[in-house]
Amino acid sequence: MASEPFISVQEKIQTLARNPLFETFSEPELREVANYFNPVAVKKNETLFHQGDPGRELYIVIDGLFRIFSGDDHNRFRHEIGSAG
């Protein structure tokens, strides 16, 4: 993955507070959760994970576009199953 940009704890809290997943969290709860988030800058067409990988990460897209594919890396039986941005 690309470099990790610096984002202050306060910026993380503000980002989390805007996300529906965390909208009911209090300020102290958001601060606690923010400590576990690390920003990642991703290059165009970079793969974050593959189908079947263990789910150890939670990605929140702050800026940009993403696409989700099902299938293999050799484009056999590969099709887009979602996108946003």
Backbone as a printed PyTorch tensor [residue, N CA C, xyz], in Angstrom:
tensor([[[  0.8300,  -1.1810,   0.0000],
         [  0.0000,   0.0000,   0.0000],
         [  0.8700,   1.2390,   0.0000]],

        [[  0.2800,   2.3260,  -0.3680],
         [  1.0010,   3.5930,  -0.4290],
         [  1.2890,   4.1000,   0.9790]],

        [[  1.9250,   5.2440,   1.0560],
         [  2.3030,   5.8090,   2.3430],
         [  1.0860,   6.1290,   3.2030]],

        [[  1.3360,   6.1950,   4.5020],
         [  0.2820,   6.5390,   5.4460],
         [  0.3600,   8.0310,   5.7510]],

        [[ -0.6420,   8.8100,   5.3250],
         [ -0.6340,  10.2410,   5.6020],
         [ -0.9180,  10.4960,   7.0830]],

        [[ -0.4590,  11.6340,   7.5950],
         [ -0.7210,  11.9770,   8.9900],
         [ -2.0910,  12.6200,   9.1070]],

        [[ -2.8690,  12.1330,  10.0560],
         [ -4.1600,  12.7300,  10.3940],
         [ -4.2190,  12.7900,  11.9130]],

        [[ -4.5510,  13.9520,  12.4530],
         [ -4.5990,  14.1110,  13.9020],
         [ -5.7490,  13.2910,  14.4900]],

        [[ -5.6810,  13.0520,  15.7890],
         [ -6.7430,  12.3180,  16.4800],
         [ -8.0640,  13.0650,  16.3090]],

        [[ -8.0330,  14.3870,  16.4020],
         [ -9.2600,  15.1740,  16.2450],
         [ -9.8590,  14.9960,  14.8510]],

        [[ -9.0270,  14.9580,  13.8230],
         [ -9.5300,  14.7280,  12.4600],
         [-10.1340,  13.3300,  12.3340]],

        [[ -9.5090,  12.3460,  12.9670],
         [-10.0650,  10.9850,  12.9670],
         [-11.4350,  10.9690,  13.6330]],

        [[-11.5520,  11.6510,  14.7790],
         [-12.8260,  11.7090,  15.5020],
         [-13.9000,  12.3500,  14.6360]],

        [[-13.5730,  13.4540,  13.9750],
         [-14.5370,  14.1330,  13.1050],
         [-14.9690,  13.2420,  11.9440]],

        [[-14.0160,  12.5140,  11.3720],
         [-14.3270,  11.6060,  10.2650],
         [-15.2410,  10.4870,  10.7330]],

        [[-14.9190,   9.8960,  11.8680],
         [-15.7520,   8.8200,  12.4060],
         [-17.1530,   9.3180,  12.7500]],

        [[-17.2530,  10.5040,  13.3100],
         [-18.5480,  11.0640,  13.7070],
         [-19.4720,  11.2720,  12.5070]],

        [[-18.9140,  11.5030,  11.3210],
         [-19.7210,  11.6950,  10.1000],
         [-20.1800,  10.3770,   9.4920]],

        [[-19.6180,   9.2730,   9.9510],
         [-19.9470,   7.9630,   9.3980],
         [-21.1430,   7.3710,  10.1420]],

        [[-22.1820,   6.9260,   9.4210],
         [-23.3740,   6.3680,  10.0770],
         [-23.0660,   5.2150,  11.0550]],

        [[-22.0200,   4.4760,  10.8010],
         [-21.6490,   3.3680,  11.6740],
         [-21.3310,   3.8390,  13.0950]],

        [[-20.8580,   5.0710,  13.2120],
         [-20.4210,   5.5980,  14.5090],
         [-21.2530,   6.7710,  15.0060]],

        [[-22.3960,   7.0590,  14.3760],
         [-23.1600,   8.2570,  14.7050],
         [-23.7190,   8.2730,  16.1240]],

        [[-23.8770,   7.1390,  16.7570],
         [-24.4000,   7.1040,  18.1260],
         [-23.3010,   7.1020,  19.1840]],

        [[-22.0550,   7.1250,  18.7670],
         [-20.9330,   7.0990,  19.7090],
         [-20.7600,   8.4730,  20.3670]],

        [[-20.4260,   8.4610,  21.6440],
         [-20.1130,   9.7010,  22.3620],
         [-18.7020,  10.1540,  21.9860]],

        [[-18.3570,  11.3810,  22.3770],
         [-17.0120,  11.9040,  22.1040],
         [-15.9230,  11.0080,  22.7160]],

        [[-16.0440,  10.5780,  23.9780],
         [-15.0230,   9.6750,  24.5250],
         [-14.9450,   8.3370,  23.7910]],

        [[-16.0850,   7.8140,  23.3550],
         [-16.0850,   6.5570,  22.6010],
         [-15.4090,   6.7400,  21.2460]],

        [[-15.7010,   7.8490,  20.5750],
         [-15.0590,   8.1360,  19.2900],
         [-13.5470,   8.2820,  19.4640]],

        [[-13.1320,   8.9380,  20.5400],
         [-11.6980,   9.1100,  20.8150],
         [-11.0360,   7.7470,  21.0000]],

        [[-11.6890,   6.8540,  21.7170],
         [-11.1450,   5.5110,  21.9390],
         [-11.0270,   4.7490,  20.6150]],

        [[-12.0700,   4.7860,  19.8110],
         [-12.0650,   4.0900,  18.5240],
         [-11.0320,   4.7090,  17.5840]],

        [[-10.8980,   6.0260,  17.6060],
         [ -9.9660,   6.7280,  16.7140],
         [ -8.5340,   6.2450,  16.9020]],

        [[ -8.2070,   5.8150,  18.0950],
         [ -6.8510,   5.3230,  18.3600],
         [ -6.5150,   4.0700,  17.5640]],

        [[ -7.5160,   3.3650,  17.0850],
         [ -7.2920,   2.1260,  16.3330],
         [ -7.2380,   2.3490,  14.8240]],

        [[ -7.5720,   3.5580,  14.3730],
         [ -7.6050,   3.8450,  12.9460],
         [ -6.3080,   4.4760,  12.4790]],

        [[ -5.7960,   3.9640,  11.3780],
         [ -4.5940,   4.5120,  10.7560],
         [ -4.9050,   4.8160,   9.3030]],

        [[ -4.7010,   6.0540,   8.8880],
         [ -4.9980,   6.4060,   7.4980],
         [ -4.0440,   5.7170,   6.5250]],

        [[ -4.5780,   5.3720,   5.3770],
         [ -3.7860,   4.7390,   4.3270],
         [ -4.1410,   5.4110,   3.0090]],

        [[ -3.1330,   5.8630,   2.2900],
         [ -3.3420,   6.3970,   0.9410],
         [ -3.1560,   5.2340,  -0.0280]],

        [[ -4.1200,   5.0400,  -0.8890],
         [ -4.0970,   3.9100,  -1.8140],
         [ -3.9610,   4.4310,  -3.2410]],

        [[ -3.0870,   3.8080,  -3.9880],
         [ -2.8730,   4.1890,  -5.3830],
         [ -3.9980,   3.6470,  -6.2670]],

        [[ -4.2010,   4.2840,  -7.3850],
         [ -5.1960,   3.8450,  -8.3560],
         [ -4.9170,   2.3970,  -8.7520]],

        [[ -5.9670,   1.5950,  -8.7900],
         [ -5.9460,   0.1750,  -9.1620],
         [ -5.1930,  -0.7150,  -8.1720]],

        [[ -4.8940,  -0.2080,  -6.9960],
         [ -4.2270,  -1.0170,  -5.9740],
         [ -5.2510,  -1.9200,  -5.2920]],

        [[ -4.8760,  -3.1600,  -5.0520],
         [ -5.7450,  -4.1220,  -4.3830],
         [ -5.5130,  -4.0620,  -2.8840]],

        [[ -6.5890,  -3.8870,  -2.1170],
         [ -6.4840,  -3.8490,  -0.6590],
         [ -6.5670,  -5.2390,  -0.0420]],

        [[ -7.4190,  -6.0710,  -0.6010],
         [ -7.5760,  -7.4290,  -0.0970],
         [ -8.2180,  -8.2870,  -1.1800]],

        [[ -8.1420,  -9.5720,  -0.9890],
         [ -8.7170, -10.5280,  -1.9430],
         [ -9.8700, -11.2920,  -1.3010]],

        [[-10.7660, -11.7330,  -2.1210],
         [-11.8710, -12.5580,  -1.6590],
         [-11.3050, -13.7570,  -0.9080]],

        [[-11.8260, -14.0020,   0.2900],
         [-11.3590, -15.1280,   1.0940],
         [-10.3000, -14.7650,   2.1220]],

        [[ -9.7190, -13.5460,   2.0270],
         [ -8.7490, -13.1100,   3.0310],
         [ -9.4490, -12.9790,   4.3830]],

        [[ -8.7250, -13.2300,   5.4810],
         [ -9.3180, -13.0090,   6.8110],
         [ -9.7080, -11.5400,   6.9770]],

        [[-10.8360, -11.2800,   7.5830],
         [-11.3110,  -9.9120,   7.7810],
         [-10.7080,  -9.2690,   9.0090]],

        [[ -9.5450,  -8.6760,   8.8500],
         [ -8.8460,  -8.0600,   9.9870],
         [ -8.8380,  -6.5390,   9.9260]],

        [[ -9.3950,  -5.9620,   8.8830],
         [ -9.3320,  -4.5150,   8.6770],
         [-10.7370,  -3.9670,   8.4300]],

        [[-10.9070,  -2.6980,   8.7420],
         [-12.1100,  -1.9540,   8.4010],
         [-11.6510,  -0.7220,   7.6470]],

        [[-12.1240,  -0.5440,   6.4340],
         [-11.7350,   0.5980,   5.6200],
         [-12.8880,   1.5840,   5.5480]],

        [[-12.5900,   2.8460,   5.7960],
         [-13.5530,   3.9300,   5.6260],
         [-12.9710,   4.8490,   4.5620]],

        [[-13.6710,   4.9890,   3.4600],
         [-13.1870,   5.8160,   2.3520],
         [-13.5270,   7.2740,   2.6620]],

        [[-12.4850,   8.0920,   2.7760],
         [-12.6660,   9.5040,   3.0740],
         [-12.7600,  10.3160,   1.7910]],

        [[-11.9540,   9.9370,   0.8120],
         [-11.9160,  10.6810,  -0.4400],
         [-11.5560,   9.7130,  -1.5560]],

        [[-12.2500,   9.8090,  -2.6760],
         [-11.9130,   8.9850,  -3.8280],
         [-12.9900,   7.9770,  -4.1620]],

        [[-12.6280,   7.0370,  -5.0040],
         [-13.5350,   6.0210,  -5.5120],
         [-12.9860,   4.6370,  -5.1980]],

        [[-13.8740,   3.6640,  -5.1120],
         [-13.4250,   2.2830,  -4.9830],
         [-14.3850,   1.3680,  -5.7190]],

        [[-13.8660,   0.2190,  -6.0810],
         [-14.6730,  -0.8020,  -6.7490],
         [-14.4110,  -2.1330,  -6.0650]],

        [[-15.4340,  -2.9630,  -6.0270],
         [-15.3250,  -4.2910,  -5.4320],
         [-15.5750,  -5.3140,  -6.5320]],

        [[-14.6550,  -6.2660,  -6.6420],
         [-14.7620,  -7.3050,  -7.6570],
         [-14.8450,  -8.6740,  -6.9990]],

        [[-15.4910,  -9.5650,  -7.6720],
         [-15.5110, -10.9700,  -7.2880],
         [-14.8430, -11.7410,  -8.4170]],

        [[-14.0140, -12.6870,  -8.0750],
         [-13.3210, -13.4700,  -9.0960],
         [-11.8410, -13.5370,  -8.8010]],

        [[-11.0630, -13.9100,  -9.8150],
         [ -9.6210, -14.0630,  -9.5890],
         [ -8.8290, -12.9140, -10.2090]],

        [[ -7.5430, -12.8620,  -9.9070],
         [ -6.6780, -11.7900, -10.3880],
         [ -6.3250, -11.9060, -11.8680]],

        [[ -6.6730, -12.9880, -12.4890],
         [ -6.3300, -13.1970, -13.8940],
         [ -7.4960, -12.8360, -14.8130]],

        [[ -8.4880, -12.1370, -14.2380],
         [ -9.6640, -11.6580, -14.9730],
         [-10.5640, -12.7710, -15.5050]],

        [[-10.3190, -13.9920, -15.1020],
         [-11.2420, -15.0620, -15.4700],
         [-12.3870, -15.0270, -14.4650]],

        [[-13.5880, -14.9700, -14.9440],
         [-14.7710, -14.9710, -14.0970],
         [-14.8080, -13.7810, -13.1320]],

        [[-14.1450, -12.7040, -13.4920],
         [-14.1010, -11.5290, -12.6250],
         [-15.2220, -10.5810, -13.0230]],

        [[-15.9750, -10.1150, -12.0380],
         [-17.0150,  -9.1430, -12.3300],
         [-17.1590,  -8.1670, -11.1580]],

        [[-17.5800,  -6.9570, -11.4800],
         [-17.7550,  -5.9340, -10.4620],
         [-19.0410,  -6.1960,  -9.7040]],

        [[-18.9600,  -6.1570,  -8.3620],
         [-20.1600,  -6.3790,  -7.5570],
         [-20.5640,  -5.1320,  -6.7800]],

        [[-19.7660,  -4.0640,  -6.8630],
         [-20.1240,  -2.8180,  -6.1910],
         [-19.1050,  -1.7390,  -6.4440]],

        [[-19.5260,  -0.4970,  -6.2320],
         [-18.6300,   0.6470,  -6.3550],
         [-19.2430,   1.8220,  -5.6040]],

        [[-18.4220,   2.7980,  -5.2830],
         [-18.9110,   4.0160,  -4.6130],
         [-17.8930,   5.1180,  -4.8020]],

        [[-18.3310,   6.3110,  -4.5420],
         [-17.4060,   7.4360,  -4.5990],
         [-18.0190,   8.6370,  -5.2350]]])
